[in-house]
Structures are given as structure tokens and as C-alpha cells.
Amino acid sequence: MNRTFTDKRISFRALHKEGCFLLPNPWDAGSARMLQHLGFAALASTSTGYAWTTGRPDYAVTLDDVISHLKSLCDSVDLPVNADFESGFSSDVEGLFDSVKQAIQTGVAGLSIEDRIFGNVEKLYETPAAVERIKAARKAIDDSGEEVILVGRTEGLLIDPSAVSKAIDKLVALAEAGADCLYAPGVGKKEDIATMVKAVAPKPLNVLARGPGLNLSAFMDLGVRRVSVGGALALVSWNAMRDAAQKLKAGSFDGLVTETTGGQLNDIFAS
């Protein structure tokens, strides 16, 4: 790997200044290397995808687990990596400040802090508490002197898809608290995305693509800066593995036929 963490962070910040870029989500070093091989400009971790690789559900991994995982991703590619850092792995702002400092040391070029309550992820922090947590993350980044992008994220639309106005209001508050980029997974209607883009401007908006519907060109036209896919690529891979294994259990080896060969993978990972 030739690029320093500083180089990656500078290039990642530049991507946020104009246009619209894809931010696919690998779940381990191998999938990160594959996405680099395919020519993507940046990557983002996925808490869900990583948890599944350990045989655990989402939100069941520890801070130490995630720090090790992020270091593995950052060390495996020459691309900037944005960390899905869940809700900061602490219930208090002092602990969040310390965990963000640890994340920065892994080499990440960006990290998101969401508003699910640590230890009770079915509920969200109210806006004042979410704002204080973003401020703590902001201070940790500023104190480090590193050019790490801070993403303020609300999970409200994954709990109540109709609560668009509430989600927008929270994103605006997180932007004012120091978030560099804003993210509300679950927004899908063109008019809602356009309203969200305008509300947080001039700061960039990240949108989660969850399947067929709007393409990258449409997101660009709406003013979206970056588009990620969360755990979708990991889910596609698990689905393919499960389907092939089910055929195997039934006595058929037809599910083991693939277009990609082992030799091709060896060449990619050797480069």
C-alpha cells in the first residue's frame, strides 16, 4: 500500500466538494480489495456486514472488535475508508470522545455517529443529546489534527418511515453541531431527498440505496453527494452462499458453478 492515511483523508474530503460518488460497503479485507480492484474511489464499512462475518447480529460487536476491523480495512486498501461507527460505543460523551480517538488511529478517513441509544438500539437519543454526542466526536477529531470527515446520522426513518420532517430537523441540528456530512438512511422519495439536500446545504448528504429504483444519475440530479449501500452487498453474498448450500444439502452441486474463478481471485488479491 502506497498512500498514507493523510493522503487518503485529503482525497476523501475532496470527493465531498462536488459531484456524486458511490461509497460501497465491504465487510472484510477481501471484499474491500475486490471493490478497490473494481475501481471505486472510496469505501465505507458496514456494522451489519461485519457482525455477520463474526456470526453475530447487528449491534452485537464490541468497540475492540470494531477497532480491529477498521484497522484491517484501512490497511488492506489504498482507498479512503468511512467507518460505520454505530452510536460511538459509549453511553456518555466522555466515552464517545475516547472511542472516536481510537477510531481515528485506525486510519479511517471518515466516521459516522448515529443516534441509536447505546445499549438500547430500538430507541433514539433526543436531539439535544444527539447534538452533544456529535460535539464530542467533533472535538475528538479536531484535537487529533486529522482531516477526518464526521457524519451525523439519524436512524429515525428506519423506525418510522413517515417521520421525514423530524429527521430533517435533527440532521440540521447535527450539521450545526459540527457534522461535515449528514445521513438519514431510509429516505427514498425524490421530493424528500431534494428537501433534505436543501435543508443541510451547503453540507453534503449521504443517501442509502436499498435496491432497484433511483440510479446514481438520479441521485446526482437531486444534489446527493454520496451514495452507500449499507449491508446490501454482504446480504447478496450471504444469499448466494445460502442458496448454494441448500442445493448442496439436497444432493446437487449445481450451485457451485460461478463465473468468477479461484485463479481470478488469486490474481486480484496478489496485486
C-alpha positions in Angstrom: 0.0 0.0 0.0 1.5 3.3 -1.1 -0.9 6.0 0.1 -0.6 7.4 3.6 -3.6 7.9 5.8 -3.2 11.6 5.3 -3.3 11.2 1.5 -6.5 9.1 1.8 -8.1 11.7 4.1 -7.3 14.6 1.7 -8.7 12.7 -1.3 -11.8 11.7 0.7 -12.5 15.3 1.7 -12.1 16.4 -1.9 -14.8 13.9 -3.0 -17.3 15.7 -0.8 -16.8 19.1 -2.5 -18.7 18.4 -5.7 -20.5 15.8 -7.8 -21.8 12.5 -6.5 -19.8 9.4 -5.7 -20.5 5.8 -4.8 -19.4 4.5 -1.4 -19.8 0.7 -1.4 -19.6 -1.2 1.9 -17.2 -4.1 2.2 -17.4 -6.4 5.2 -13.9 -7.7 5.4 -10.4 -7.1 3.9 -11.1 -9.4 0.9 -14.3 -7.6 -0.1 -12.5 -4.3 0.3 -9.7 -5.4 -2.0 -12.3 -6.6 -4.6 -14.1 -3.2 -4.5 -10.7 -1.4 -4.9 -9.9 -3.7 -7.9 -13.3 -2.7 -9.5 -12.3 0.9 -9.4 -14.3 2.6 -6.6 -12.9 5.8 -5.2 -13.7 5.2 -1.6 -15.3 2.6 0.7 -17.4 2.5 3.9 -17.6 -0.2 6.5 -20.9 -1.8 7.4 -21.6 -2.7 11.0 -24.2 -5.2 9.9 -22.0 -6.9 7.3 -19.1 -7.1 9.7 -21.3 -8.5 12.6 -22.5 -11.3 10.2 -18.9 -12.3 9.5 -18.4 -13.0 13.2 -21.7 -15.0 13.4 -23.4 -12.2 15.4 -26.3 -9.9 14.7 -26.0 -6.2 14.2 -25.1 -4.2 17.3 -23.6 -7.3 19.0 -19.9 -6.5 18.3 -17.7 -4.6 20.8 -15.6 -1.5 20.4 -12.4 -3.6 20.4 -13.9 -5.8 17.7 -14.7 -2.8 15.5 -11.4 -1.0 16.1 -9.6 -4.2 14.9 -11.9 -4.5 11.9 -11.4 -0.9 10.9 -7.6 -1.2 11.1 -7.8 -4.3 8.9 -9.9 -2.5 6.3 -7.7 0.6 6.2 -4.5 -1.4 6.0 -5.9 -3.6 3.2 -6.6 -0.9 0.6 -5.2 2.3 -0.9 -8.7 3.9 -0.7 -10.2 6.1 2.0 -12.5 4.2 4.4 -15.5 5.8 6.1 -16.3 4.0 9.4 -19.8 2.9 10.3 -19.2 3.6 14.0 -22.7 2.9 15.2 -23.5 5.2 18.2 -19.9 5.6 19.3 -19.8 2.6 21.7 -20.5 4.6 24.8 -23.5 5.9 26.7 -21.7 9.1 27.8 -19.9 11.8 25.8 -16.6 11.2 27.5 -16.5 7.6 26.5 -17.6 8.5 23.0 -14.8 11.1 22.8 -12.3 8.3 23.7 -13.8 5.8 21.3 -13.7 8.3 18.4 -10.0 8.9 19.2 -9.4 5.2 18.9 -11.2 5.1 15.6 -9.1 7.9 14.1 -5.9 5.9 15.0 -7.0 3.1 12.7 -6.6 5.3 9.7 -10.2 6.0 8.8 -10.9 9.0 6.5 -14.4 9.4 7.9 -16.8 8.1 10.6 -20.5 8.3 11.3 -22.1 8.6 14.7 -25.8 7.6 14.7 -28.5 8.5 17.2 -29.5 5.0 18.4 -29.2 4.8 22.2 -26.1 2.8 23.1 -27.4 -0.4 24.9 -31.0 0.2 23.8 -30.8 0.5 20.0 -34.6 0.3 19.5 -34.8 3.9 20.7 -33.1 7.1 19.7 -31.4 9.9 21.6 -33.5 13.0 21.5 -32.0 15.9 19.5 -30.3 17.7 22.4 -28.4 14.5 23.5 -27.6 13.6 19.9 -26.2 17.1 19.4 -23.9 16.8 22.4 -22.6 13.5 21.1 -21.8 15.0 17.7 -20.0 17.8 19.5 -17.9 15.3 21.4 -17.0 13.5 18.2 -16.2 16.8 16.6 -13.8 17.7 19.4 -12.1 14.3 19.2 -11.4 14.9 15.5 -10.3 18.5 15.9 -8.0 17.6 18.8 -6.4 14.9 16.6 -5.5 17.4 13.9 -6.6 14.9 11.3 -8.8 15.6 8.3 -11.4 13.0 9.2 -15.0 13.6 7.9 -17.6 13.5 10.6 -21.0 12.1 9.5 -24.1 13.0 11.6 -26.6 10.2 11.2 -30.2 9.7 12.4 -31.9 6.3 12.2 -35.4 7.8 12.7 -36.6 6.8 9.2 -35.7 3.2 9.8 -38.0 3.2 12.8 -40.8 5.5 11.4 -40.5 6.0 7.6 -43.1 8.8 7.7 -41.1 11.0 10.1 -39.2 12.8 7.3 -39.7 16.3 8.8 -38.4 15.2 12.2 -35.4 13.5 10.6 -34.6 16.6 8.6 -34.8 18.8 11.7 -32.4 16.5 13.5 -29.9 16.5 10.6 -29.9 20.3 10.6 -29.2 20.3 14.3 -26.3 17.8 13.8 -24.9 19.9 11.0 -24.9 23.0 13.2 -23.2 20.9 15.9 -20.2 20.2 13.6 -21.1 17.3 11.4 -19.4 17.6 8.0 -21.8 15.3 6.2 -25.4 14.2 7.0 -27.2 10.9 6.6 -30.7 9.6 7.3 -30.9 6.0 6.0 -34.5 5.3 4.9 -35.2 8.4 2.9 -36.4 7.3 -0.6 -38.8 9.6 -2.3 -37.4 12.1 -4.7 -39.1 15.1 -3.1 -38.0 14.1 0.4 -34.4 13.7 -0.7 -34.4 17.0 -2.5 -35.8 18.7 0.6 -33.2 17.0 2.8 -30.4 18.1 0.5 -31.6 21.7 0.6 -32.1 21.7 4.4 -28.5 20.6 5.2 -26.8 22.6 2.4 -24.0 23.6 1.9 -23.0 20.4 3.8 -23.2 17.2 1.7 -25.9 14.5 2.1 -25.3 10.7 2.1 -28.2 8.5 0.9 -28.6 4.8 1.3 -29.5 2.9 -1.9 -31.5 -0.2 -1.0 -32.3 -1.8 -4.4 -33.9 -1.0 -7.7 -35.4 2.5 -8.1 -33.3 5.6 -8.3 -30.0 5.2 -10.1 -26.8 7.2 -9.5 -27.6 9.8 -12.1 -31.0 10.5 -10.4 -29.3 10.9 -7.0 -26.8 13.3 -8.6 -29.6 15.3 -10.1 -31.2 15.6 -6.7 -28.0 17.0 -5.2 -26.9 14.0 -3.2 -23.1 13.9 -2.7 -22.5 10.3 -1.8 -24.5 7.0 -2.1 -23.8 4.0 0.1 -25.4 0.6 0.3 -25.1 -0.5 3.9 -25.1 -4.2 4.4 -26.6 -4.9 1.0 -23.5 -6.4 -0.7 -22.9 -8.6 2.3 -26.5 -9.7 2.2 -26.2 -10.6 -1.5 -23.1 -12.7 -0.7 -24.8 -14.5 2.2 -27.9 -15.1 0.0 -25.7 -16.7 -2.7 -23.9 -18.9 -0.2 -27.2 -20.0 1.4 -28.7 -20.9 -1.9 -25.7 -22.9 -3.0 -25.6 -24.7 0.4 -29.3 -25.5 0.2 -28.7 -27.2 -3.2 -25.7 -29.0 -1.8 -27.8 -30.3 1.1 -30.3 -31.6 -1.4 -27.5 -33.5 -3.2 -26.9 -31.1 -6.1 -23.6 -29.4 -6.9 -25.1 -27.1 -9.4 -24.9 -24.2 -7.0 -21.1 -24.3 -7.0 -20.8 -23.1 -10.6 -19.7 -19.4 -10.8 -18.4 -17.1 -13.5 -15.6 -16.0 -11.2 -12.7 -18.4 -10.8 -10.3 -19.1 -8.0 -7.5 -18.1 -10.2 -9.1 -14.7 -10.9 -9.4 -14.1 -7.2 -5.9 -15.1 -6.5 -4.7 -12.6 -9.2 -6.8 -9.8 -7.6 -5.5 -10.4 -4.1 -1.9 -10.8 -5.3 -1.9 -7.4 -6.9 
